[in-house]
Each structure stands twice: as C-alpha cells, then as structure tokens.
Amino acid sequence: MSVATTPNAPISTPLPAGPRPASYTLQNGEFPYCIARRFNVDPEALIRASNLVDPDVYYAGLSLTIPQSGAFPGDPSLMAHPTTYTVLSGDETVYSVACKFGNVYPDAIASANGISASAKLTSGQKLQIP
C-alpha cells in the first residue's frame, strides 16, 4: 500500500540525534552565532574553540570547532517557526533562512521543500519550515 503525499505539505523532520559534530564548515549566509544556536553550544565557547580573533570576521568555507559540552544561553530560536516562510531579499540560501530560526537544520528545510540545501532562493519564494 502506498501513501500519497502533497508536494507542498510540510514534512516533520526531527533534529539529528547523537553527538555534536567535531567541526562545521560555514556555508553562504551563515555565521558563528547561528551555528552556536543550531548545535546548542555557548557562542563564546565556539569562538574560543575555533580560535576566532574577531567573531565578526567570518566567511563561507571557514571551519569552526564545535565544543562538545555546554549549552546555548537562552532560547536558540530567533523567531517563531512558521509553517510557511516567504523568502525575503537577502535570503540567498537555505542556510541563511535556517539561521533566522536558530535551531532549524538547513537539510530539514531543503527536504521539506524538495530542493537541495545549496539551491539559490528567489525573493517571494515560499518555503515550508519543519
């Protein structure tokens, strides 16, 4: 028996279980504070572990060392998770959209929308947010 799904229906994608990754490479639209929220680590600990002299100087391709202990101070969500999000000017990638919600993984957004995580987004595009 097969189950039909609606292409635009939200898909519930749980956050990956298990240990934090040892490192993470920033993608276009991401920044260290965003990664600290996503992996539930203290931003200051992430900056120290990654030997960042200036946390405001970062770029796609920068490798961060993810602390294996500690927690993000406070709620990691920047905004409430909507069911649908309309891409705004400046939201170039799934990664930048994921950063807006704090603890949403880019791969989960990509999967929910049937696109790749590296897909270029366009202003006005609608995305399902799991």
ChimeraX commands (.cxc) that place a marker at each C-alpha (Angstrom):
marker #1 position 0.00,0.00,0.00 radius 0.5
marker #1 position 1.46,3.37,-0.96 radius 0.5
marker #1 position 0.72,6.66,0.73 radius 0.5
marker #1 position 0.18,9.75,-1.40 radius 0.5
marker #1 position 1.76,12.96,-0.25 radius 0.5
marker #1 position 1.09,16.51,-1.28 radius 0.5
marker #1 position 4.26,18.07,-2.75 radius 0.5
marker #1 position 3.91,21.28,-0.72 radius 0.5
marker #1 position 2.84,19.66,2.55 radius 0.5
marker #1 position 5.22,20.29,5.47 radius 0.5
marker #1 position 7.38,17.32,6.38 radius 0.5
marker #1 position 8.20,16.81,10.03 radius 0.5
marker #1 position 11.96,16.41,10.12 radius 0.5
marker #1 position 13.41,15.77,13.57 radius 0.5
marker #1 position 16.73,17.29,14.53 radius 0.5
marker #1 position 19.57,14.79,14.17 radius 0.5
marker #1 position 20.17,12.79,17.33 radius 0.5
marker #1 position 23.54,11.95,18.74 radius 0.5
marker #1 position 26.70,13.86,19.47 radius 0.5
marker #1 position 27.52,17.25,18.04 radius 0.5
marker #1 position 29.88,17.26,15.08 radius 0.5
marker #1 position 33.52,17.95,15.93 radius 0.5
marker #1 position 33.64,20.69,13.32 radius 0.5
marker #1 position 31.41,22.53,10.90 radius 0.5
marker #1 position 32.19,24.49,7.73 radius 0.5
marker #1 position 30.24,27.71,7.33 radius 0.5
marker #1 position 28.06,27.97,4.24 radius 0.5
marker #1 position 26.98,31.11,2.41 radius 0.5
marker #1 position 24.55,33.02,4.65 radius 0.5
marker #1 position 25.72,31.50,7.95 radius 0.5
marker #1 position 27.71,32.99,10.79 radius 0.5
marker #1 position 29.25,31.59,14.02 radius 0.5
marker #1 position 26.43,32.74,16.32 radius 0.5
marker #1 position 23.93,30.93,14.08 radius 0.5
marker #1 position 25.92,27.70,14.34 radius 0.5
marker #1 position 26.11,28.04,18.13 radius 0.5
marker #1 position 22.30,28.18,18.25 radius 0.5
marker #1 position 21.89,25.28,15.81 radius 0.5
marker #1 position 24.18,22.95,17.78 radius 0.5
marker #1 position 23.13,24.27,21.22 radius 0.5
marker #1 position 26.56,25.49,22.27 radius 0.5
marker #1 position 27.68,28.66,24.02 radius 0.5
marker #1 position 28.71,31.19,21.34 radius 0.5
marker #1 position 31.73,32.32,23.35 radius 0.5
marker #1 position 32.91,28.72,23.72 radius 0.5
marker #1 position 32.51,28.19,19.96 radius 0.5
marker #1 position 34.54,31.34,19.22 radius 0.5
marker #1 position 37.31,30.29,21.64 radius 0.5
marker #1 position 37.40,26.69,20.39 radius 0.5
marker #1 position 37.59,27.92,16.79 radius 0.5
marker #1 position 40.38,30.41,17.60 radius 0.5
marker #1 position 38.45,33.30,16.10 radius 0.5
marker #1 position 40.22,36.55,16.91 radius 0.5
marker #1 position 37.28,38.62,15.69 radius 0.5
marker #1 position 33.90,36.83,15.70 radius 0.5
marker #1 position 32.60,39.43,13.24 radius 0.5
marker #1 position 35.08,38.29,10.58 radius 0.5
marker #1 position 33.78,35.10,9.02 radius 0.5
marker #1 position 33.18,33.72,5.54 radius 0.5
marker #1 position 31.75,30.72,3.72 radius 0.5
marker #1 position 34.29,27.92,3.96 radius 0.5
marker #1 position 35.51,28.87,7.46 radius 0.5
marker #1 position 35.89,25.75,9.60 radius 0.5
marker #1 position 34.54,26.04,13.15 radius 0.5
marker #1 position 35.38,23.73,16.03 radius 0.5
marker #1 position 32.19,22.71,17.81 radius 0.5
marker #1 position 32.50,22.42,21.62 radius 0.5
marker #1 position 31.24,19.09,22.91 radius 0.5
marker #1 position 29.85,20.42,26.18 radius 0.5
marker #1 position 27.85,23.39,27.38 radius 0.5
marker #1 position 24.64,24.84,26.05 radius 0.5
marker #1 position 23.35,27.92,24.30 radius 0.5
marker #1 position 22.37,30.53,26.90 radius 0.5
marker #1 position 18.65,31.05,26.47 radius 0.5
marker #1 position 16.25,30.14,23.69 radius 0.5
marker #1 position 18.12,29.27,20.47 radius 0.5
marker #1 position 15.18,30.34,18.28 radius 0.5
marker #1 position 15.37,33.87,16.91 radius 0.5
marker #1 position 11.77,33.85,15.73 radius 0.5
marker #1 position 8.78,31.56,16.00 radius 0.5
marker #1 position 8.84,28.76,13.45 radius 0.5
marker #1 position 6.13,29.41,10.89 radius 0.5
marker #1 position 4.64,26.67,8.76 radius 0.5
marker #1 position 5.42,28.68,5.63 radius 0.5
marker #1 position 8.11,31.32,5.13 radius 0.5
marker #1 position 8.27,33.81,2.27 radius 0.5
marker #1 position 11.84,34.37,1.10 radius 0.5
marker #1 position 12.94,37.99,1.50 radius 0.5
marker #1 position 15.52,39.97,-0.42 radius 0.5
marker #1 position 18.88,38.93,1.04 radius 0.5
marker #1 position 17.77,35.36,1.82 radius 0.5
marker #1 position 20.13,33.85,-0.73 radius 0.5
marker #1 position 20.29,30.30,0.57 radius 0.5
marker #1 position 18.51,27.70,2.64 radius 0.5
marker #1 position 21.38,28.16,5.12 radius 0.5
marker #1 position 20.57,31.84,5.65 radius 0.5
marker #1 position 16.87,31.04,6.16 radius 0.5
marker #1 position 17.76,28.31,8.70 radius 0.5
marker #1 position 19.82,30.86,10.64 radius 0.5
marker #1 position 16.73,33.01,11.12 radius 0.5
marker #1 position 15.03,30.28,13.12 radius 0.5
marker #1 position 18.03,29.27,15.22 radius 0.5
marker #1 position 17.68,25.55,15.68 radius 0.5
marker #1 position 16.34,24.50,12.27 radius 0.5
marker #1 position 18.73,22.48,10.14 radius 0.5
marker #1 position 19.18,23.59,6.50 radius 0.5
marker #1 position 18.85,19.99,5.31 radius 0.5
marker #1 position 15.46,19.75,7.03 radius 0.5
marker #1 position 14.20,22.85,5.19 radius 0.5
marker #1 position 15.60,21.54,1.89 radius 0.5
marker #1 position 13.97,18.14,2.41 radius 0.5
marker #1 position 10.61,19.67,3.32 radius 0.5
marker #1 position 10.67,21.65,0.07 radius 0.5
marker #1 position 12.12,19.08,-2.31 radius 0.5
marker #1 position 15.18,21.21,-3.08 radius 0.5
marker #1 position 18.88,20.89,-2.37 radius 0.5
marker #1 position 20.39,22.73,0.57 radius 0.5
marker #1 position 22.62,24.57,-1.92 radius 0.5
marker #1 position 19.67,25.80,-4.04 radius 0.5
marker #1 position 19.57,29.52,-4.80 radius 0.5
marker #1 position 16.42,31.14,-3.43 radius 0.5
marker #1 position 14.42,33.93,-5.00 radius 0.5
marker #1 position 12.58,36.75,-3.28 radius 0.5
marker #1 position 8.91,35.84,-2.85 radius 0.5
marker #1 position 9.54,32.08,-2.96 radius 0.5
marker #1 position 7.50,30.13,-0.37 radius 0.5
marker #1 position 9.26,27.58,1.83 radius 0.5
marker #1 position 7.84,25.07,4.28 radius 0.5
marker #1 position 9.63,25.28,7.64 radius 0.5
marker #1 position 9.62,21.97,9.58 radius 0.5
marker link #1:1,2 radius 0.2
marker link #1:2,3 radius 0.2
marker link #1:3,4 radius 0.2
marker link #1:4,5 radius 0.2
marker link #1:5,6 radius 0.2
marker link #1:6,7 radius 0.2
marker link #1:7,8 radius 0.2
marker link #1:8,9 radius 0.2
marker link #1:9,10 radius 0.2
marker link #1:10,11 radius 0.2
marker link #1:11,12 radius 0.2
marker link #1:12,13 radius 0.2
marker link #1:13,14 radius 0.2
marker link #1:14,15 radius 0.2
marker link #1:15,16 radius 0.2
marker link #1:16,17 radius 0.2
marker link #1:17,18 radius 0.2
marker link #1:18,19 radius 0.2
marker link #1:19,20 radius 0.2
marker link #1:20,21 radius 0.2
marker link #1:21,22 radius 0.2
marker link #1:22,23 radius 0.2
marker link #1:23,24 radius 0.2
marker link #1:24,25 radius 0.2
marker link #1:25,26 radius 0.2
marker link #1:26,27 radius 0.2
marker link #1:27,28 radius 0.2
marker link #1:28,29 radius 0.2
marker link #1:29,30 radius 0.2
marker link #1:30,31 radius 0.2
marker link #1:31,32 radius 0.2
marker link #1:32,33 radius 0.2
marker link #1:33,34 radius 0.2
marker link #1:34,35 radius 0.2
marker link #1:35,36 radius 0.2
marker link #1:36,37 radius 0.2
marker link #1:37,38 radius 0.2
marker link #1:38,39 radius 0.2
marker link #1:39,40 radius 0.2
marker link #1:40,41 radius 0.2
marker link #1:41,42 radius 0.2
marker link #1:42,43 radius 0.2
marker link #1:43,44 radius 0.2
marker link #1:44,45 radius 0.2
marker link #1:45,46 radius 0.2
marker link #1:46,47 radius 0.2
marker link #1:47,48 radius 0.2
marker link #1:48,49 radius 0.2
marker link #1:49,50 radius 0.2
marker link #1:50,51 radius 0.2
marker link #1:51,52 radius 0.2
marker link #1:52,53 radius 0.2
marker link #1:53,54 radius 0.2
marker link #1:54,55 radius 0.2
marker link #1:55,56 radius 0.2
marker link #1:56,57 radius 0.2
marker link #1:57,58 radius 0.2
marker link #1:58,59 radius 0.2
marker link #1:59,60 radius 0.2
marker link #1:60,61 radius 0.2
marker link #1:61,62 radius 0.2
marker link #1:62,63 radius 0.2
marker link #1:63,64 radius 0.2
marker link #1:64,65 radius 0.2
marker link #1:65,66 radius 0.2
marker link #1:66,67 radius 0.2
marker link #1:67,68 radius 0.2
marker link #1:68,69 radius 0.2
marker link #1:69,70 radius 0.2
marker link #1:70,71 radius 0.2
marker link #1:71,72 radius 0.2
marker link #1:72,73 radius 0.2
marker link #1:73,74 radius 0.2
marker link #1:74,75 radius 0.2
marker link #1:75,76 radius 0.2
marker link #1:76,77 radius 0.2
marker link #1:77,78 radius 0.2
marker link #1:78,79 radius 0.2
marker link #1:79,80 radius 0.2
marker link #1:80,81 radius 0.2
marker link #1:81,82 radius 0.2
marker link #1:82,83 radius 0.2
marker link #1:83,84 radius 0.2
marker link #1:84,85 radius 0.2
marker link #1:85,86 radius 0.2
marker link #1:86,87 radius 0.2
marker link #1:87,88 radius 0.2
marker link #1:88,89 radius 0.2
marker link #1:89,90 radius 0.2
marker link #1:90,91 radius 0.2
marker link #1:91,92 radius 0.2
marker link #1:92,93 radius 0.2
marker link #1:93,94 radius 0.2
marker link #1:94,95 radius 0.2
marker link #1:95,96 radius 0.2
marker link #1:96,97 radius 0.2
marker link #1:97,98 radius 0.2
marker link #1:98,99 radius 0.2
marker link #1:99,100 radius 0.2
marker link #1:100,101 radius 0.2
marker link #1:101,102 radius 0.2
marker link #1:102,103 radius 0.2
marker link #1:103,104 radius 0.2
marker link #1:104,105 radius 0.2
marker link #1:105,106 radius 0.2
marker link #1:106,107 radius 0.2
marker link #1:107,108 radius 0.2
marker link #1:108,109 radius 0.2
marker link #1:109,110 radius 0.2
marker link #1:110,111 radius 0.2
marker link #1:111,112 radius 0.2
marker link #1:112,113 radius 0.2
marker link #1:113,114 radius 0.2
marker link #1:114,115 radius 0.2
marker link #1:115,116 radius 0.2
marker link #1:116,117 radius 0.2
marker link #1:117,118 radius 0.2
marker link #1:118,119 radius 0.2
marker link #1:119,120 radius 0.2
marker link #1:120,121 radius 0.2
marker link #1:121,122 radius 0.2
marker link #1:122,123 radius 0.2
marker link #1:123,124 radius 0.2
marker link #1:124,125 radius 0.2
marker link #1:125,126 radius 0.2
marker link #1:126,127 radius 0.2
marker link #1:127,128 radius 0.2
marker link #1:128,129 radius 0.2
marker link #1:129,130 radius 0.2
view
